[in-house]
Amino acid sequence: MYTFSKKLKLFSFALMIFGAIGLTYGFLSAPSTVEEAKAMVADAHGAGHGDSHGETTHHEADAHHNEAGHDSSHDEHLLHQLQNKPWAALYVAALFFMMIALGALAFYAIQRAAQAGWSPVLYRVMEGVTGYLFPGTVIVFVLLVLSGLHLNHLFVWMDPEVVAHDELIQGKVGYLNVPFLLIRAVIYIAGWNLYRYLSRKYSLAQDAVKGISFHKKNFRISAGFLVFFIYTESMMSWDWIMSVDPHWFSTLFGWYVFASMFVSGITAIALITIYLKSKGYLEKVNDNHIHDLAKFMFAISVFWTYLWFSQFMLIWYSNIPEEVTYFVTRIEDYNLPFFGMLVMNFIFPLLILMNSDYKRVNWFVVMAGIVILLGHYVDVYNMIMPATVGDQWSFGVSEIGGLLFFTGLFIYVVFNTLTKAPLEASGDPFIGESERFVY
């Protein structure tokens, strides 16, 4: 049995405390009036920051024709952007860690449905990572409810004044409305967590019985879950991520978000496996298992890049105004995170993990894994921030606070879950094959 070391527990609590302090500071320092917002921007520019307020990402000012009206709507838009900063930082971090758990759950379900022979020695680690799914999804749901109650302006389509002046959003009101959004969210979250609960239950029950009845049940529900998952994951990505930019859409977006969460989940499994090995656990996990996890990290990083390029190239090449605005905003205002993410998520893993021997060297895999996880955090940041805070972005106290808080919470929940059951799925019919696995 795994025991959660005091050091690691204290570390996770320290991260949560510092993170909470950072987030609280972010909320307290957000402006409450237009005058405060303008003063904050003036101070920032005085300190030498870029100036490009001409573009409003949500086009709220489109309906205002006279100059004074345009100015006042622009000022209010600026206020909303600055008020959104701590909310957006919280939302990005909450989404990212929820997506790690969901990506790991999809990977686990694929192993079960494929009846994979190499991976059963890693099942308990996968179940540990997916332990974060319930708190992670509940936090995101609460943030969606708070957005629906107009405590922030993350989703511009939730603002009746904006919708009244925006024909494009008016055409989407049948789908983009708060009650329907929350009903859909409940369906996704309930389905994912139900599968996680049942598969974990059957996995533990299989250890205690002779025969493979629970293994068969797990196989059946995993195959069914994957069908449910691929639909709900796509819809979740439209609802929770793409709809912050309600004028823009991409038919590839569900796959793109899936690739991001899938590689993040696999990377988390690899890092936790290597950590547990270093502490003397998981004796039956060998270099071949680590090699295979690193192989998936490499392959899905390439897959993610293929999807990124497909989406970018088609929109750039067709040059349709309502589509291209998404990338114009990011290239003009988010140049460093937008292209930096490409280096972190593609070029770095490509160079480090292409060599088969390097995939067996733990510290290489850890180094690549940390960069991949940070790169996909930046990916989520790039998806949410341009539409919510526009050109007022920075990587400040709120963003660091959100990242620290959810890192601490993730570590605590995952390692606490690992203490609840033996680290070896001893009853799995493929466990012998997994122990002898050689690549």
C-alpha positions in Angstrom: 0.0 0.0 0.0 1.1 3.5 -0.7 1.5 6.0 2.1 1.2 9.7 1.4 4.4 11.2 2.8 4.1 14.1 5.2 6.6 16.1 3.1 4.5 15.8 0.0 1.2 16.6 1.9 2.8 19.7 3.4 4.0 20.7 0.0 0.5 20.4 -1.5 -1.0 22.4 1.3 1.7 25.1 0.9 0.9 25.4 -2.8 -2.8 25.7 -2.1 -2.3 28.4 0.6 0.1 30.5 -1.6 -2.2 30.0 -4.6 -5.3 31.1 -2.6 -3.4 34.2 -1.4 -2.4 35.0 -5.0 -6.0 34.6 -6.3 -7.4 36.6 -3.4 -5.0 39.4 -4.1 -6.0 39.3 -7.8 -9.7 39.7 -7.0 -9.1 42.4 -4.4 -6.9 44.5 -6.8 -9.3 44.3 -9.7 -10.9 47.7 -10.5 -14.5 48.5 -9.5 -15.1 51.6 -11.6 -14.2 52.8 -15.1 -11.9 55.5 -13.6 -9.9 52.9 -11.7 -9.6 50.8 -14.8 -8.3 53.7 -16.9 -5.9 54.7 -14.1 -4.5 51.1 -14.0 -4.0 51.1 -17.8 -2.3 54.5 -17.7 0.0 53.2 -14.9 0.8 50.1 -16.9 1.6 52.1 -20.0 3.7 54.5 -18.0 5.7 51.5 -17.0 6.3 50.8 -20.7 3.7 48.2 -21.6 2.4 47.9 -25.2 -0.6 50.1 -26.2 -3.2 48.6 -28.5 -6.7 49.3 -27.2 -8.2 49.8 -30.6 -9.4 46.2 -30.8 -12.2 45.0 -28.6 -12.4 41.2 -28.8 -16.1 40.9 -28.2 -17.1 43.7 -30.5 -19.4 45.2 -27.9 -18.9 48.6 -29.4 -20.2 47.7 -32.8 -23.7 48.9 -32.0 -22.7 52.4 -30.8 -22.4 54.8 -33.7 -21.6 58.2 -32.1 -18.1 58.9 -30.9 -19.1 59.5 -27.3 -21.1 56.3 -27.1 -18.2 54.5 -28.6 -15.8 55.9 -26.0 -18.0 55.1 -23.1 -18.7 51.5 -24.3 -14.9 51.1 -24.9 -14.2 52.2 -21.3 -16.8 49.8 -19.9 -15.3 47.0 -22.1 -11.9 47.8 -20.6 -13.3 47.7 -17.1 -14.9 44.2 -17.8 -11.5 43.0 -19.2 -9.6 44.0 -16.1 -12.4 42.6 -13.8 -12.2 39.4 -15.8 -8.4 38.9 -15.2 -8.6 37.0 -11.8 -11.7 35.1 -13.0 -10.0 34.1 -16.2 -6.8 33.1 -14.3 -9.0 30.9 -12.0 -11.0 29.5 -14.9 -7.9 28.6 -17.0 -6.2 26.7 -14.1 -9.4 25.0 -13.1 -10.1 23.9 -16.7 -6.5 22.7 -17.3 -6.3 20.4 -14.3 -9.8 19.0 -14.9 -8.7 18.3 -18.5 -5.6 16.4 -17.2 -7.9 14.1 -15.2 -10.4 13.7 -18.1 -7.6 13.0 -20.5 -6.2 10.3 -18.2 -9.7 8.8 -17.9 -9.9 8.5 -21.7 -6.5 6.9 -21.8 -7.6 4.4 -19.1 -10.8 3.6 -20.9 -8.9 3.0 -24.1 -6.6 0.5 -22.3 -9.6 -1.3 -20.9 -11.6 -1.4 -24.1 -8.5 -2.5 -26.1 -7.7 -5.2 -23.4 -4.2 -3.9 -23.5 -1.6 -6.3 -22.2 1.2 -3.8 -21.4 -0.6 -1.4 -19.1 -2.3 -3.2 -16.2 0.7 -2.5 -13.8 -0.1 1.2 -14.4 -3.9 0.9 -13.8 -3.8 2.1 -10.2 -1.7 5.2 -11.2 -4.3 6.0 -13.9 -7.1 5.6 -11.3 -5.2 7.9 -9.0 -5.0 10.6 -11.6 -8.7 10.3 -12.5 -9.5 10.7 -8.8 -9.2 14.4 -9.4 -12.0 14.3 -11.9 -14.9 14.7 -9.5 -13.5 17.8 -7.6 -12.1 19.2 -10.8 -15.5 19.0 -12.7 -17.4 20.3 -9.7 -15.1 23.4 -9.5 -15.6 24.1 -13.2 -19.4 23.7 -12.9 -19.4 26.2 -10.0 -17.5 28.7 -12.1 -20.1 28.3 -14.9 -22.9 28.9 -12.4 -21.2 32.0 -11.1 -20.8 33.2 -14.7 -24.5 32.6 -15.3 -25.3 34.7 -12.2 -23.4 37.6 -13.8 -20.6 37.7 -11.2 -18.1 38.0 -14.1 -18.0 38.7 -17.8 -16.2 35.7 -19.0 -19.0 34.6 -21.4 -20.1 37.7 -23.4 -23.2 35.9 -24.6 -24.5 35.7 -21.0 -24.8 39.5 -21.0 -28.4 40.5 -22.2 -27.2 44.0 -23.2 -24.6 42.6 -25.6 -27.0 40.1 -27.0 -29.6 42.8 -27.7 -27.1 44.6 -30.0 -25.5 41.5 -31.6 -27.3 39.7 -34.4 -24.7 36.9 -34.6 -25.2 35.9 -30.9 -29.0 36.3 -31.2 -28.9 33.6 -33.9 -27.2 31.2 -31.4 -29.5 31.9 -28.4 -31.3 28.6 -28.8 -28.0 26.8 -27.9 -26.1 29.5 -26.0 -28.3 30.2 -23.0 -27.5 29.7 -19.3 -30.1 27.0 -18.3 -29.3 24.8 -21.3 -25.5 25.3 -20.8 -25.8 24.1 -17.2 -28.1 21.1 -18.1 -25.5 20.0 -20.7 -22.7 20.4 -18.1 -24.6 18.2 -15.6 -25.0 15.5 -18.2 -21.3 15.5 -19.2 -20.0 15.6 -15.6 -22.4 12.9 -14.4 -21.5 10.6 -17.3 -17.8 11.0 -16.8 -17.9 10.6 -13.1 -20.3 7.6 -13.2 -17.9 5.7 -15.5 -14.9 6.6 -13.3 -16.8 5.4 -10.2 -17.9 2.1 -11.8 -14.6 1.3 -13.5 -12.7 1.9 -10.3 -15.2 -0.3 -8.4 -14.9 -3.2 -10.8 -11.2 -2.8 -10.9 -10.9 -3.2 -7.1 -13.6 -6.0 -7.1 -11.6 -8.0 -9.7 -8.7 -8.3 -7.2 -10.9 -10.1 -4.7 -12.5 -12.7 -6.9 -11.6 -15.8 -9.0 -12.6 -15.6 -12.7 -12.8 -12.5 -14.8 -16.4 -11.4 -14.4 -15.5 -7.8 -13.3 -12.8 -7.6 -16.0 -15.6 -8.3 -18.6 -17.9 -5.7 -17.0 -15.1 -3.1 -17.1 -14.4 -3.9 -20.8 -18.1 -3.4 -21.7 -18.6 -0.1 -19.8 -15.3 1.2 -21.1 -16.3 0.6 -24.7 -19.6 2.3 -24.1 -18.0 5.2 -22.2 -15.7 6.0 -25.1 -18.6 6.6 -27.4 -20.2 8.9 -24.8 -16.9 10.6 -24.2 -16.1 11.5 -27.7 -19.5 13.3 -28.1 -19.5 15.0 -24.8 -15.8 16.0 -24.9 -16.5 17.9 -28.2 -19.6 19.6 -26.9 -17.8 20.5 -23.6 -15.0 22.2 -25.7 -17.6 24.2 -27.5 -19.6 25.1 -24.4 -16.8 25.8 -21.9 -14.0 27.1 -24.1 -15.1 28.0 -27.7 -18.2 30.0 -26.5 -16.0 32.6 -24.8 -15.5 33.7 -28.4 -19.1 33.4 -29.6 -18.5 35.0 -33.0 -15.9 32.4 -34.0 -16.1 28.7 -34.5 -14.0 25.8 -35.7 -15.3 22.4 -36.6 -11.9 20.9 -35.6 -12.0 22.4 -32.1 -13.3 19.3 -30.2 -10.4 17.2 -31.6 -7.9 19.9 -30.8 -9.0 20.2 -27.2 -9.0 16.4 -26.9 -5.4 16.1 -28.1 -4.4 18.7 -25.5 -6.1 17.0 -22.6 -5.0 13.5 -23.8 -1.3 14.3 -23.9 -1.6 16.1 -20.6 -3.3 13.1 -18.9 -0.7 10.7 -20.3 2.2 13.0 -19.2 0.7 13.2 -15.6 0.5 9.4 -15.5 4.2 9.1 -16.6 5.4 11.7 -14.1 3.6 10.1 -11.2 4.7 6.6 -12.2 8.4 7.8 -12.2 7.9 9.6 -8.9 6.4 6.4 -7.3 9.2 4.3 -8.7 11.8 6.6 -7.2 10.2 6.1 -3.8 10.5 2.3 -4.1 6.9 1.6 -5.2 5.7 -0.1 -8.4 8.5 -2.7 -8.5 6.9 -4.4 -11.5 6.9 -1.3 -13.6 10.1 -1.4 -15.8 11.8 0.8 -18.4 9.6 -0.7 -21.1 6.5 0.7 -19.5 8.1 4.1 -19.1 9.2 3.9 -22.7 5.7 3.2 -23.9 4.2 6.2 -21.9 6.9 8.4 -23.4 6.1 7.0 -26.8 2.5 8.1 -26.3 3.6 11.6 -25.1 5.7 11.9 -28.2 3.0 10.6 -30.6 0.1 12.7 -29.2 2.3 15.8 -29.2 2.8 15.3 -32.9 -1.0 14.7 -33.3 -1.8 17.9 -31.4 0.6 19.8 -33.7 -1.1 18.3 -36.8 -4.5 19.5 -35.5 -3.1 22.9 -34.5 -1.6 23.3 -38.0 -4.8 22.0 -39.8 -6.9 24.6 -37.9 -4.5 27.4 -38.3 -3.6 26.8 -42.0 -7.2 26.4 -43.2 -8.4 29.5 -41.5 -5.4 31.6 -42.5 -5.5 30.4 -46.1 -9.3 30.9 -46.6 -9.0 34.3 -45.0 -12.7 34.6 -44.1 -13.0 37.7 -41.8 -15.2 36.1 -39.0 -12.8 33.1 -38.8 -9.4 34.8 -39.2 -10.1 37.3 -36.3 -9.4 34.5 -33.8 -5.8 34.2 -35.0 -5.2 37.9 -35.7 -6.0 38.7 -32.1 -3.6 36.0 -30.9 -0.8 36.8 -33.2 -1.0 40.6 -32.6 -1.6 40.6 -28.8 -0.4 37.2 -27.7 2.6 36.6 -29.9 4.9 35.1 -27.2 2.5 32.7 -25.6 0.9 31.8 -29.0 4.2 30.8 -30.7 5.9 29.8 -27.5 3.3 27.2 -26.9 4.3 25.6 -30.3 7.9 25.3 -29.2 6.9 23.8 -25.8 4.3 21.4 -27.2 5.9 20.3 -30.4 9.5 21.2 -31.0 10.8 20.4 -27.5 9.1 16.9 -27.2 10.0 16.1 -30.8 13.7 16.7 -30.1 13.8 15.1 -26.7 11.5 12.1 -27.2 12.2 11.1 -30.7 15.2 8.9 -29.8 14.0 5.5 -28.5 16.8 5.3 -25.9 16.0 8.7 -24.4 12.4 7.4 -23.7 14.0 5.0 -21.2 15.9 7.7 -19.3 13.6 8.8 -16.5 15.0 12.4 -16.1 14.6 12.9 -19.8 11.0 11.9 -19.6 10.4 14.1 -16.5 12.0 17.1 -18.2 9.9 16.6 -21.4 6.8 16.0 -19.3 7.1 19.2 -17.2 7.6 21.3 -20.4 4.6 19.5 -22.1 2.3 20.2 -19.1 3.4 23.9 -18.9 2.9 24.1 -22.7 -0.6 22.8 -22.5 -1.4 25.2 -19.7 -0.3 28.0 -22.0 -2.5 26.4 -24.7 -5.6 26.7 -22.4 -4.5 30.2 -21.5 -4.4 31.1 -25.3 -7.9 29.6 -25.8 -9.5 31.6 -22.9 -7.6 34.9 -22.3 -7.8 36.8 -25.7 -11.6 36.7 -25.6 -12.0 37.5 -21.9 -9.2 40.0 -21.1 -8.2 41.1 -24.6 -4.8 42.9 -24.8 -4.8 43.4 -21.0 -3.2 40.1 -20.4 -0.1 39.5 -18.3 1.2 36.6 -16.3 0.9 38.0 -12.9 -0.1 37.2 -9.3 -3.6 35.9 -10.3 -2.3 33.5 -12.9 0.6 32.2 -10.7 -1.9 31.9 -7.8 -4.4 29.9 -9.9 -1.6 27.6 -11.1 -0.2 27.0 -7.6 -3.6 26.5 -6.0 -4.8 23.8 -8.5 -1.3 22.1 -8.6 -1.5 21.7 -4.8 -5.1 20.5 -4.9 -4.3 18.1 -7.8 -1.3 16.6 -5.9 -3.3 16.2 -2.7 -6.3 14.5 -4.3 -4.3 12.2 -6.6 -1.9 11.0 -4.0 -4.7 10.7 -1.4 -6.5 8.5 -3.9 -3.4 6.3 -4.4 -3.4 5.5 -0.6 -6.9 4.0 -0.9 -6.0 0.7 -2.7 -3.0 -1.5 -3.4 -0.8 -0.1 -6.2 -1.0 -3.4 -8.1 -4.2 -4.6 -9.9 -3.3 -8.1 -8.9 -6.6 -9.7 -10.1 -6.4 -8.4 -13.6 -6.1 -11.3 -16.1 -3.4 -9.5 -18.0 -1.2 -8.6 -15.0 1.3 -11.4 -15.8 1.6 -10.3 -19.4 2.1 -6.7 -18.1 4.8 -7.7 -15.7 6.8 -9.5 -18.4 6.3 -6.8 -20.9 9.3 -6.1 -23.1 9.4 -3.6 -25.9 
